[in-house]
Amino acid sequence: MTVPEGGAYPPRDVDLERPSVARVYDYFLGGSTNWAVDREFGDRVLAEFPLARDMAVANRLFLHRLVRHLVVSRGVRQFVDIGSGVPTMGHAHQVADEVAPGAARVVYVDHDPVAVAHSRLLLEDHGDPERHAAVQADLRDPDDLWRRVLATGVIDTGQPIALLLIAVLHVQQPDPVTDRDIGPAVVARYRDLLPVGSYLALSHVTDDGVPPDAHARLARLKQLYDAAGNPVVWRSRAEITALFGDFEVVDPGLVWTPLWHPENSSASARTVTFASPNGSAVLAGVAVRR
């Protein structure tokens, strides 16, 4: 059995025959919760699209700034992070506790058993069971997922919640029956479940408005992920905006990840530089339910 660089064995139900989106992302961020199949695929991606690692880092830095902004500037104290992935390079509860120690509540949700297992290990060592939890659930079944989130006892639906869908919706969400992508319909249901005053935050890869030389590389990137059994979809700016529904998009709107409240960066944040912000190829935004 191949073990990750960190030395831990995978859970028994982990598929090591094909790369996992969450574990490849962990590899790009410099984590160790990945296996040979993930690293080999990640290296193929980087060989054809070297900016993929910087895109991933810029996206994680957006998550950090997002949490700080919502906690400090908007008073949010509850987060549900769907598709949270492997806890690499600062998870939401760690960032929240830096700016509001002991105040924020966070539930992590992922379908990947490795991501969930490692989130639980992280929380056992550096979490508070009354304020933090990790559950395994399928994004495509919002009502079941929401029941599992509420069953943790961490989230109070009488108070605003920040729902995070960070770098998850460009991974296709196939309907079990029709195999069609149901991402937008699923997001609409999550919007319905959120109480008034809540926030929906998302980031999404796009080929709309990127530098001219990025189009062919993004097309090739899609081919690689599709062929590896993890089909993706690059939505346009208009399609990504539509995911917010009738929620009110807050300043600065839907922007490239490096442009979303850069003033909320921490002093120790990693530096990622693109020739121009659209080189990140990821749009990010936050909207509130009025």
DRENLUMTI-467906 format. One line per 4 residues: number of its first residue (from 1); their letters; for each residue x, y, z of C-alpha. Coordinates in pm, whole numbers, plus 50000, padded with zeros to 5 digits. Layout:
% residues N
NUM	A	X,Y,Z  ...
This chain:
% residues 290
1	MTVP	50000,50000,50000  50131,50344,49911  50133,50587,50203  50132,50965,50184
5	EGGA	50447,51166,50242  50327,51233,50598  50324,50857,50670  49954,50803,50752
9	YPPR	49757,50519,50600  49434,50598,50413  49092,50497,50548  48977,50159,50417
13	DVDL	48709,50301,50187  48943,50538,50002  48970,50490,49625  49341,50495,49541
17	ERPS	49284,50405,49176  49210,50762,49072  49309,51106,49203  49085,51294,49443
21	VARV	49010,51661,49384  49049,51732,49756  49381,51549,49785  49525,51706,49468
25	YDYF	49429,52047,49608  49606,51951,49931  49914,51862,49724  49907,52199,49547
29	LGGS	49887,52375,49885  50189,52187,50015  50003,51942,50234  50092,51576,50304
33	TNWA	49747,51414,50299  49780,51286,49944  49890,50965,49777  50102,50877,49476
37	VDRE	49802,50880,49244  49721,51237,49355  50078,51363,49326  50127,51205,48984
41	FGDR	49811,51369,48856  49904,51701,49019  50243,51693,48851  50079,51633,48512
45	VLAE	49856,51934,48572  50150,52152,48676  50353,52043,48374  50085,52181,48142
49	FPLA	49946,52459,48361  50217,52581,48603  49987,52847,48749  49757,52578,48894
53	RDMA	49947,52581,49223  49933,52961,49249  49561,52949,49167  49508,52707,49454
57	VANR	49710,52916,49698  49532,53238,49594  49199,53065,49647  49297,52951,49999
61	LFLH	49416,53303,50081  49073,53429,49967  48915,53191,50220  49134,53337,50494
65	RLVR	49042,53697,50406  48677,53600,50371  48658,53454,50722  48838,53752,50874
69	HLVV	48609,53997,50695  48289,53819,50791  48393,53784,51155  48543,54129,51207
73	SRGV	48343,54353,50975  48006,54175,50962  47983,54001,51297  47935,53651,51160
77	RQFV	47994,53379,51417  47874,53065,51236  48024,52893,50932  47928,52585,50735
81	DIGS	48210,52495,50496  48084,52254,50227  48351,52079,50025  48598,52189,50289
85	GVPT	48866,51948,50174  49175,51845,50366  49281,52080,50648  49584,52236,50481
89	MGHA	49720,52591,50502  49476,52723,50760  49117,52603,50803  48823,52836,50866
93	HQVA	48799,52776,51241  49170,52851,51285  49139,53184,51103  48821,53275,51293
97	DEVA	48981,53199,51629  49273,53424,51544  49046,53729,51521  48770,53628,51764
101	PGAA	48906,53367,52006  48642,53125,52130  48356,53296,51947  48304,53130,51609
105	RVVY	48131,52800,51537  48230,52596,51231  48103,52276,51072  48311,52121,50794
109	VDHD	48138,51905,50533  48295,51689,50265  48212,51375,50071  48575,51259,50062
113	PVAV	48640,51028,50360  49006,51137,50378  48907,51503,50407  48655,51426,50680
117	AHSR	48890,51195,50871  49169,51450,50875  48936,51735,50966  48821,51531,51265
121	LLLE	49181,51462,51365  49261,51832,51341  48961,51921,51555  49052,51658,51816
125	DHGD	49390,51825,51860  49309,52190,51794  48934,52230,51816  48649,52271,52059
129	PERH	48381,51997,52035  48115,52247,52140  48204,52484,51855  48359,52269,51582
133	AAVQ	48255,51955,51395  48318,51766,51072  48058,51556,50894  48056,51343,50581
137	ADLR	47772,51428,50346  47692,51473,49978  47657,51831,49851  47398,51704,49601
141	DPDD	47152,51619,49882  47105,51955,50058  46831,51848,50298  47020,51542,50421
145	LWRR	47343,51742,50447  47168,52017,50643  47016,51763,50883  47361,51623,50952
149	VLAT	47503,51970,51008  47228,52060,51255  47261,51723,51430  47609,51828,51547
153	GVID	47446,52089,51772  47708,52342,51665  47492,52562,51440  47199,52777,51555
157	TGQP	46956,52846,51270  46818,53139,51467  47138,53331,51390  47308,53425,51061
161	IALL	47524,53158,50900  47802,53192,50645  47776,52909,50393  48109,52854,50218
165	LIAV	48127,52688,49877  48491,52754,49804  48638,52600,49487  48374,52327,49483
169	LHVQ	48108,52417,49226  48341,52394,48926  48357,52022,49007  48049,51885,48832
173	QPDP	47770,51765,49061  47596,51494,48856  47239,51394,48926  47241,51027,49031
177	VTDR	46966,50950,48778  47020,51180,48478  47396,51240,48526  47337,51609,48445
181	DIGP	47514,51873,48653  47273,51994,48922  47509,52241,49090  47295,52553,49037
185	AVVA	46974,52380,49151  47149,52249,49462  47283,52595,49549  46931,52735,49516
189	RYRD	46814,52490,49781  47097,52591,50015  46995,52954,49973  46644,52858,50085
193	LLPV	46781,52684,50394  46982,52984,50513  46817,53221,50764  46780,53592,50691
197	GSYL	47105,53780,50746  47314,53483,50631  47591,53489,50373  47672,53272,50073
201	ALSH	48039,53279,49973  48186,53102,49674  48482,53086,49441  48479,52926,49098
205	VTDD	48724,52864,48814  48625,53043,48493  48761,53084,48142  48562,53407,48101
209	GVPP	48786,53714,48097  49112,53532,48159  49433,53625,47971  49432,53505,47608
213	DAHA	49707,53249,47666  49509,53089,47950  49215,52970,47738  49390,52674,47579
217	RLAR	49552,52575,47908  49220,52584,48093  49067,52372,47819  49350,52122,47862
221	LKQL	49310,52137,48241  48944,52043,48200  49042,51752,47975  49283,51622,48239
225	YDAA	49028,51635,48521  48751,51490,48305  48972,51199,48195  49072,51132,48558
229	GNPV	48706,51079,48655  48661,51421,48815  48472,51619,48548  48472,51996,48586
233	VWRS	48282,52287,48439  48414,52639,48382  48115,52872,48422  48098,53225,48282
237	RAEI	48089,53533,48503  47714,53563,48442  47656,53197,48536  47859,53234,48855
241	TALF	47672,53551,48948  47344,53364,48898  47445,53120,49174  47377,53397,49426
245	GDFE	47010,53412,49319  46829,53701,49485  47095,53742,49754  47261,54084,49758
249	VVDP	47624,54067,49646  47843,54267,49883  48141,54488,49797  48363,54451,49604
253	GLVW	48132,54224,49404  48237,53917,49205  48609,53969,49148  48930,53777,49087
257	TPLW	49050,53613,49408  49349,53848,49466  49114,54149,49454  48867,54039,49723
261	HPEN	48943,54258,50029  49323,54231,50014  49336,54457,50321  49218,54158,50525
265	SSAS	49538,53965,50456  49739,53860,50757  50095,53984,50803  50222,53627,50759
269	ARTV	50018,53547,50446  50199,53377,50160  50262,53595,49857  50117,53494,49522
273	TFAS	50174,53720,49225  50002,53705,48887  50089,53920,48587  49734,54052,48621
277	PNGS	49454,53955,48865  49263,53763,48596  49561,53528,48579  49416,53363,48891
281	AVLA	49131,53232,48671  48910,53213,48981  48622,53450,49054  48511,53501,49412
285	GVAV	48227,53677,49585  47995,53692,49883  47623,53772,49902  47382,53826,50189
289	RR	47021,53718,50234  46810,54023,50316
